[in-house]
Amino acid sequence: MRNVIVAGAGMAPFGKYLDRGVRSMAEEAVSEALAQAGVEVAQIQAAYFSNAVAGIITGQEMIRGQAALRYTGLSGIPMCNVENACASASTAFHLAWTAVAGGLYDVVIAVGSEKLSHPDKKRSFRAIGTAVDIEWMVDVLEKLGMHDQAAELRGDEPISASSPSGGAHEEGTSGQDKVATGSESDLQGKKKGKGGDHSLFMEFYAAAAKAYMAKSGATAEDFADVAVKNRKHASLNPKAQFRDLVSREDVLSSRLIADPLTLLMCSPIGDGAAAAILCSEDAAKKLGIANPVKVLASILGTGKDVVNKGEPNTVERAVQSAYESAGVGPDDLDVIELHDAAAPAELIVYEELGLCAKGEGPALLAKGETALGGSRPVNTSGGLLSKGHPIGATGLAQIAEVTWQLQGRAGDRQVDGPKLALCENAGGFLGTEPAATCIHIFGI
C-alpha cells in the first residue's frame, strides 16, 4: 500500500439554506479544496461523492454525484456515489484513500454535500429516521401498537394528525447516530408522554444517556458542559452553523426533548458540504503540495447485531485497528473530531477512543483537557452540536477541520503545534451498535 496525502480541504459553511441545493454547496467546497491544495481540476482522476438523504429531500437518486459535480469540471472522470448513514462522507474518504493507496489513481477528490432542511420539517425528520432496518423497526412498532409511527417510517401517509413538530433553534434537530446504542433520531418536539410528538429514536438516546449516567455518575450538568464547550469552539469557526455562546443554564433550561436531553444537547438540522483532495506521496511531491497531511490510518467498520457483555463495540474495534495501523495510541493525539450527535455521545466516545478509562469521561471534560488550551482538544470545529450535522457532509467536515489544524490554518481556534489528529464518525442503527463507523488518523 502506498502512503496517501491530504493535499487540501474545503467546506461550504453549515447552516439552514432553503434557497441552496446540494450542487451549489458541493461546488463551493470543491472550489476551496482545489484552491487550498493548489491542484487544477484537470489533475483530479476520480471523485467519490457522499450524500445520504437527497432521495427523500430533493428526489435525486442514482446519479447524485454526477448531478452535483456536473459543472465543477469533474465530469467525465470516474465517479462513485456513497451512502452510509452519518458515516457517508468519511466512507467516501475511505474509498478515495483505498484507491490511491492501492495504486489505482494518483490524485482524487472526496466530496460530501447534504441538504437536510426542507419547508416541510416532517420530510427532514422522516429522512433522518430511515437509517435503521426499516422492516425490523416497522415490525417492532406494529407489535407495540404504534401504527402511526410505523406508517410514517414506511413512508405512508400518517393515520392520524400526530405529525412531528418543533426543532432545534427553530430549525429541528438531527441528533443522529449514537449515544451508546447507535440509534438515529430526529429529536423533534417536546415530550408529551407515551405516544407524544417526539421521536421514538430519541427515546433510545435518552435511555442510553441514563444508562451512562448510572455507570459513570455523569449528570445533566456534564452533558450541558459538553454543549457549552463546543459552542465556545464554534464561536471561533466562521463555517459553523451556531456561533453564539451559551451557558450551562441556557442548555439546561432549553426545551426538553427526552429526559435528560434538552434542545441544546442535540445537533441541529442543517445543510452544507465539505471536500478533500487526496494524492499519493509521489504525486504530492510532483505537484508541489505545501503542508501535506499524511493519512496514517483509515478504518471502516460495521456494527454487529448483538454485542456480548464485555465485548468491544464497533467504535472500540475500529479505533484499536486504527491505532495499530498508525503505530500510535490515544495519548499521542493532539486534536480530535468526534461524533457528538447528542451531548452524552462525546463523553462516551472519549472512553471508547481510550482518552480516559471507563466512567471517567465527565472528569476528563471537567479538567478542561478536551477544550481549546487543554492537552487533547476535542471538536475544535464546534462539533455536530454547534458546527452542524448535514448528514452526508459531516465526516468530511471533520476531516477538513483536522487538516486545517495540522496545517496551521484554523485561525482563532488553532491548536498549538498539533502533530497527530483523529476523526471518529459513526452512523445508523443496527441492533445495539452504529451500522457504520469510520476512524481516521492523520499526521504531519
Residue pairs with C-beta under 8 A, 6 or more apart in sequence:
1 101
1 102
2 100
2 101
2 102
2 103
2 280
2 281
2 282
3 101
3 280
3 281
3 294
3 295
4 97
4 100
4 101
4 278
4 279
4 280
4 281
4 294
4 295
4 298
5 278
5 279
5 280
5 281
5 283
5 284
5 289
5 292
5 293
5 294
5 295
6 276
6 277
6 278
6 292
6 293
6 294
6 295
6 399
6 403
6 442
7 36
7 37
7 38
7 39
7 107
7 277
7 278
7 279
7 284
7 287
7 289
7 292
8 33
8 34
8 35
8 36
8 37
8 38
8 39
8 276
8 277
8 289
8 403
9 32
9 33
9 36
9 274
9 275
9 276
9 277
9 396
9 399
9 400
9 403
9 404
10 28
10 29
10 30
10 31
10 32
10 33
10 34
10 35
10 36
10 274
10 275
10 276
10 400
11 29
11 32
11 239
11 272
11 273
11 274
11 275
11 396
11 397
11 400
12 24
12 25
12 26
12 28
12 29
12 32
12 113
12 239
12 272
12 273
12 274
13 238
13 239
13 240
13 241
13 272
14 239
14 240
14 241
14 270
14 271
14 272
14 387
14 388
14 389
14 390
14 393
14 397
15 241
15 270
15 271
15 272
15 388
16 117
16 171
16 241
16 269
16 270
16 271
17 25
17 115
17 117
17 271
18 117
18 118
18 119
20 115
20 271
21 58
21 115
22 51
22 54
22 58
22 60
22 64
22 67
22 68
22 113
22 114
22 115
22 273
23 67
23 68
23 69
23 70
23 71
23 113
25 113
25 115
25 271
25 272
25 273
25 393
26 49
26 68
26 69
26 72
26 111
26 113
26 273
26 275
27 69
27 71
27 72
28 273
29 111
29 112
29 113
29 273
29 274
29 275
29 393
29 396
30 69
30 72
30 74
30 109
30 111
30 275
31 72
32 275
33 109
33 275
33 276
33 277
34 40
34 41
34 277
36 409
37 277
37 287
37 289
38 287
38 288
38 289
38 290
39 107
39 277
39 279
39 287
39 289
41 72
41 73
41 74
42 73
43 107
43 287
44 74
44 77
44 107
44 108
44 109
44 277
45 77
45 78
45 105
45 106
45 107
45 108
46 77
46 78
46 79
46 80
46 96
46 99
46 104
46 105
46 108
46 109
47 65
47 69
47 74
47 77
47 78
47 79
47 80
47 108
47 109
47 110
47 111
48 65
48 79
48 80
48 82
48 92
48 93
48 95
48 96
48 99
48 108
48 109
48 110
48 111
49 64
49 65
49 68
49 69
49 79
49 80
49 81
49 82
49 92
49 110
49 111
49 112
49 113
50 82
50 83
50 84
50 88
50 89
50 91
50 92
50 110
50 111
50 112
50 113
50 392
50 393
50 395
50 396
51 64
51 65
51 68
51 81
51 82
51 83
51 88
51 112
51 113
51 114
51 392
52 83
52 84
52 85
52 86
52 88
52 114
52 127
52 131
52 391
52 392
52 427
53 114
53 116
53 127
53 128
53 130
53 391
53 392
54 60
54 61
54 64
54 114
54 115
54 392
55 61
56 123
56 126
56 127
56 130
57 115
57 116
57 118
57 123
57 124
57 127
58 115
60 67
62 81
63 81
64 81
65 79
65 80
65 81
65 111
66 75
66 79
66 81
68 111
68 113
69 75
69 79
69 111
74 109
80 92
80 95
82 88
82 89
82 91
82 92
82 95
83 392
84 91
84 427
84 428
84 435
84 436
85 131
85 176
85 177
85 184
85 391
85 427
85 428
85 434
85 435
85 436
86 131
86 176
86 177
86 339
86 341
86 389
86 391
86 394
86 395
86 425
86 426
86 427
86 428
86 436
87 300
87 395
87 425
87 426
87 427
87 428
87 434
87 436
87 437
87 438
88 112
88 391
88 392
88 395
88 427
89 110
89 112
89 274
89 392
89 393
89 394
89 395
89 396
89 397
89 399
89 425
90 394
90 395
90 396
90 398
90 399
90 423
90 425
90 438
90 440
91 300
91 395
91 436
91 438
92 110
92 111
92 112
92 395
92 396
93 110
93 276
93 278
93 298
93 395
93 396
93 399
93 438
93 440
94 298
94 299
94 300
94 438
94 440
95 110
96 108
96 109
96 110
96 276
96 278
97 278
97 295
97 298
98 298
99 105
99 108
100 106
100 107
100 108
100 278
100 279
100 280
101 295
101 298
103 280
106 279
106 280
106 282
106 283
107 277
107 278
107 279
107 280
107 283
107 287
108 277
108 278
108 279
109 275
109 276
109 277
109 278
110 275
110 276
110 278
110 396
111 273
111 274
111 275
111 396
112 273
112 274
112 275
112 392
112 393
112 394
112 395
112 396
112 397
113 272
113 273
113 390
113 392
113 393
114 271
114 272
114 273
114 390
114 391
114 392
114 393
114 394
115 271
115 390
116 124
116 127
116 128
116 174
116 269
116 270
116 271
116 389
116 390
116 391
117 124
117 171
117 172
117 269
117 270
117 271
118 124
121 164
121 165
121 167
121 172
121 188
121 269
122 152
122 163
122 164
124 172
124 174
124 186
124 269
125 164
125 172
125 186
125 188
125 199
126 152
126 153
126 155
126 186
128 174
128 176
128 184
128 185
128 186
128 269
128 391
129 152
129 153
129 184
129 185
129 186
129 199
129 201
130 153
130 184
131 176
131 177
131 184
131 427
131 428
131 429
131 435
132 183
132 184
132 201
132 428
132 429
132 430
133 429
133 430
134 153
134 154
137 153
138 150
138 153
138 154
141 147
141 149
141 150
141 153
141 200
142 150
146 195
146 200
147 159
148 158
148 159
148 160
148 162
149 200
151 157
151 158
151 159
152 158
152 163
162 195
162 197
163 197
164 186
164 188
164 189
164 197
164 199
165 188
165 189
165 197
166 172
166 188
166 189
166 190
166 197
166 255
167 173
167 188
167 268
167 269
168 174
168 187
168 263
168 264
168 266
168 267
168 268
168 269
169 242
169 263
169 268
171 268
171 269
171 270
172 186
172 187
172 188
172 268
172 269
173 185
173 186
173 187
173 188
173 257
173 263
173 266
173 267
173 268
173 269
174 185
174 186
174 187
174 266
174 267
174 268
174 269
174 270
174 341
174 384
174 389
174 391
175 185
175 186
175 187
175 202
175 205
175 257
175 266
175 267
175 341
175 342
175 389
176 184
176 185
176 267
176 341
176 384
176 389
176 391
176 427
177 183
177 184
177 339
177 341
177 345
177 426
177 427
177 428
177 429
177 434
178 315
178 339
178 341
178 345
178 348
178 426
178 429
178 434
179 204
179 205
179 208
179 209
179 212
179 341
179 342
179 344
179 345
179 348
180 208
180 209
180 211
180 212
180 344
180 345
180 348
181 204
181 205
181 207
181 208
181 429
181 432
181 433
182 303
182 314
182 426
182 428
182 429
182 430
182 432
182 433
182 434
182 435
183 201
183 204
183 205
183 208
183 429
184 201
184 427
184 428
184 429
185 199
185 201
185 202
185 204
185 205
185 266
185 341
185 342
186 199
186 201
186 202
187 198
187 199
187 201
187 202
187 205
187 257
187 258
187 261
187 266
187 342
188 197
188 198
188 199
189 196
189 197
189 198
189 199
189 257
190 196
190 197
190 198
190 255
190 256
190 257
191 198
191 256
191 257
191 258
191 259
192 198
198 257
198 258
201 429
202 257
202 258
202 261
203 258
204 429
205 258
205 261
205 342
205 344
206 257
206 258
206 259
206 260
206 261
208 344
209 223
209 260
209 261
209 342
209 344
210 260
212 218
212 344
212 347
212 348
213 219
213 260
215 358
215 359
216 347
216 358
216 359
216 360
216 361
216 362
217 359
217 362
218 344
218 347
218 361
218 362
219 362
220 252
220 260
220 262
221 248
221 252
222 347
222 361
222 362
222 365
222 366
223 251
223 260
223 261
223 265
223 343
223 344
223 347
224 248
224 251
224 252
224 262
224 264
224 265
224 343
225 248
225 365
225 366
226 265
226 340
226 343
226 344
226 346
226 347
226 365
226 385
227 246
227 251
227 264
227 265
227 343
227 385
227 386
228 246
228 247
228 248
228 251
229 365
229 370
229 371
229 379
230 340
230 346
230 379
230 382
230 383
230 385
230 386
230 387
231 242
231 243
231 244
231 245
231 246
231 264
231 382
231 385
231 386
232 245
232 371
232 372
233 371
233 372
233 377
233 379
233 380
233 381
233 382
233 383
233 386
233 413
234 240
234 241
234 242
234 243
234 381
234 382
234 383
234 386
234 387
235 243
235 244
235 245
235 382
236 372
236 411
236 412
236 413
237 243
237 380
237 381
237 382
237 387
237 411
237 413
238 411
239 381
239 387
240 381
240 382
240 386
240 387
240 388
241 268
241 270
241 272
241 382
241 386
241 387
241 388
242 268
242 382
242 386
242 388
243 382
243 386
246 264
250 264
251 262
251 264
251 265
251 343
252 262
253 262
254 262
254 263
254 264
254 265
255 262
255 263
256 262
256 263
257 263
257 265
257 266
261 342
261 343
261 344
264 385
265 342
265 343
265 344
265 385
266 341
266 342
266 343
266 385
267 340
267 341
267 342
267 383
267 384
267 385
267 388
267 389
268 388
268 389
269 389
270 388
270 389
270 390
271 390
272 388
272 390
272 393
272 397
273 390
273 393
274 393
274 396
274 397
274 399
274 400
275 396
275 400
276 396
276 399
276 400
276 403
278 295
279 287
279 289
281 292
284 292
291 406
291 407
291 408
291 444
292 444
293 402
293 403
293 406
293 407
293 442
293 443
293 444
294 442
294 443
294 444
295 440
295 441
295 442
296 325
296 326
296 327
296 328
296 420
296 441
296 442
296 443
297 321
297 322
297 323
297 325
297 326
297 439
297 440
297 441
298 322
298 438
298 439
298 440
299 318
299 319
299 321
299 322
299 325
299 438
299 439
299 440
300 318
300 436
300 437
300 438
301 314
301 315
301 317
301 318
301 321
301 436
301 437
301 438
301 439
302 314
302 430
302 435
302 436
302 437
303 313
303 314
303 428
303 429
303 430
303 431
303 432
303 433
303 434
303 435
303 436
303 437
304 314
304 430
304 431
304 432
304 433
305 430
305 431
305 432
306 431
306 432
307 313
307 431
307 432
307 433
312 320
313 352
313 432
313 433
314 426
314 433
314 434
314 437
315 349
315 352
315 353
315 424
315 426
315 434
315 437
315 439
316 352
318 437
318 438
318 439
319 352
319 353
319 354
319 422
319 424
319 439
321 439
322 422
322 439
322 440
322 441
323 329
323 330
323 354
323 441
325 441
326 441
326 443
328 420
328 441
328 443
329 354
330 353
330 354
330 355
332 420
333 355
333 376
333 420
333 421
333 422
334 376
334 377
334 405
334 415
334 417
334 418
334 419
334 420
334 421
335 376
335 377
335 378
335 380
335 402
335 405
335 406
335 415
335 418
335 420
335 421
335 422
336 353
336 355
336 370
336 376
336 377
336 378
336 379
336 402
336 421
336 422
336 423
336 424
337 378
337 379
337 380
337 381
337 383
337 398
337 399
337 401
337 402
337 421
337 422
337 423
337 424
338 345
338 346
338 349
338 353
338 378
338 379
338 383
338 398
338 423
338 424
338 425
339 345
339 349
339 384
339 394
339 424
339 425
339 426
339 427
340 346
340 349
340 379
340 383
340 384
340 385
341 384
341 389
343 385
346 361
346 365
346 370
346 378
346 379
346 383
347 361
347 362
347 365
348 361
349 424
350 356
350 360
350 361
350 364
350 365
350 370
350 378
351 357
351 358
351 359
351 360
351 361
352 424
353 422
353 424
355 364
355 370
355 376
355 378
356 363
356 364
364 370
367 374
368 374
369 375
369 376
370 376
370 377
370 378
370 379
371 377
371 378
372 380
372 413
372 415
377 415
379 385
379 387
380 401
380 405
380 410
380 413
380 415
381 387
381 397
381 398
381 401
381 413
382 388
384 394
387 397
391 427
394 425
395 423
395 425
395 438
398 423
398 425
399 423
399 440
399 442
401 410
402 421
402 422
402 423
402 442
403 409
403 442
404 410
405 414
405 415
405 418
405 421
406 418
406 419
406 421
406 442
406 443
406 444
407 444
408 414
419 443
419 444
420 441
420 442
420 443
421 441
421 442
421 443
422 439
422 440
422 441
422 442
423 438
423 439
423 440
423 442
424 437
424 438
424 439
425 437
425 438
426 434
426 436
426 437
426 438
427 434
427 435
427 436
427 437
428 434
428 435
428 436
429 435
